[in-house]
Amino acid sequence: MPINIPLALWIVGSGDETSQSMADFSKTMTLNMFPTVLFIFVVWLAFRAGWALIPCILVGYGAWGVAMLILTALRQHLGW
């Protein structure tokens, strides 16, 4: 059940309730989900490979960071 997403929308919407700003915020949240899903997938693969907890988390954050860098570069290049 998505609890954090409506909470974030509520907090942002309480300060600036224009449709465009809320649409931009929702788009940003949607795009930023991809690195998070990649984090979960990489951690799952690392656990399946028999890794311990800390290395799994570290490699997950590494994949997340690389994905965020790529996403940020794409957004700047494409003008999103």
C-alpha positions as CSV (number, residue, x, y, z in Angstrom):
1,M,0.0,0.0,0.0
2,P,1.6,3.3,-1.0
3,I,1.6,5.5,2.1
4,N,4.6,7.7,1.5
5,I,3.5,8.8,-2.0
6,P,0.2,10.4,-1.0
7,L,2.0,11.9,2.1
8,A,4.6,13.5,-0.2
9,L,1.9,14.8,-2.6
10,W,0.0,16.2,0.4
11,I,3.1,18.0,1.8
12,V,4.1,19.5,-1.6
13,G,0.5,20.3,-2.5
14,S,-0.1,22.2,0.8
15,G,2.6,24.7,-0.2
16,D,2.0,25.1,-3.9
17,E,-1.3,23.8,-5.2
18,T,-1.0,24.6,-8.9
19,S,-1.7,21.7,-11.3
20,Q,1.5,22.2,-13.2
21,S,3.7,22.0,-10.1
22,M,1.9,18.9,-8.9
23,A,2.3,17.3,-12.3
24,D,6.0,18.1,-12.4
25,F,6.4,16.7,-8.9
26,S,4.5,13.5,-9.8
27,K,6.6,13.1,-13.0
28,T,9.8,13.4,-10.9
29,M,8.6,10.8,-8.4
30,T,7.7,8.5,-11.3
31,L,11.1,8.7,-12.9
32,N,12.9,8.3,-9.7
33,M,11.2,5.0,-9.0
34,F,13.3,3.3,-11.6
35,P,16.6,3.5,-9.6
36,T,14.7,2.4,-6.5
37,V,13.4,-0.7,-8.2
38,L,16.9,-1.4,-9.5
39,F,18.2,-1.1,-5.9
40,I,15.7,-3.8,-4.8
41,F,16.4,-6.0,-7.7
42,V,20.2,-5.9,-7.2
43,V,19.9,-6.5,-3.5
44,W,17.7,-9.5,-4.2
45,L,20.2,-10.9,-6.7
46,A,23.0,-10.4,-4.2
47,F,21.1,-12.3,-1.5
48,R,20.4,-15.1,-4.0
49,A,24.1,-15.3,-4.7
50,G,24.7,-15.9,-1.0
51,W,26.1,-12.5,0.0
52,A,25.9,-11.1,3.5
53,L,23.6,-8.1,4.4
54,I,26.1,-5.2,4.3
55,P,27.6,-6.1,0.9
56,C,24.1,-6.6,-0.5
57,I,23.1,-3.1,0.7
58,L,26.3,-1.5,-0.5
59,V,26.1,-3.0,-4.0
60,G,22.4,-2.0,-4.1
61,Y,23.3,1.6,-3.3
62,G,26.0,1.5,-5.9
63,A,23.5,0.4,-8.5
64,W,21.0,3.0,-7.3
65,G,23.7,5.8,-7.5
66,V,24.7,4.9,-11.0
67,A,21.1,4.7,-12.1
68,M,20.4,8.2,-10.6
69,L,23.5,9.6,-12.4
70,I,22.3,8.2,-15.7
71,L,18.7,9.4,-15.1
72,T,19.9,12.9,-14.1
73,A,22.1,13.0,-17.3
74,L,19.2,11.9,-19.4
75,R,16.9,14.4,-17.9
76,Q,19.4,17.2,-18.5
77,H,20.1,16.1,-22.1
78,L,16.5,15.6,-23.0
79,G,15.3,18.7,-21.1
80,W,12.8,16.9,-18.9
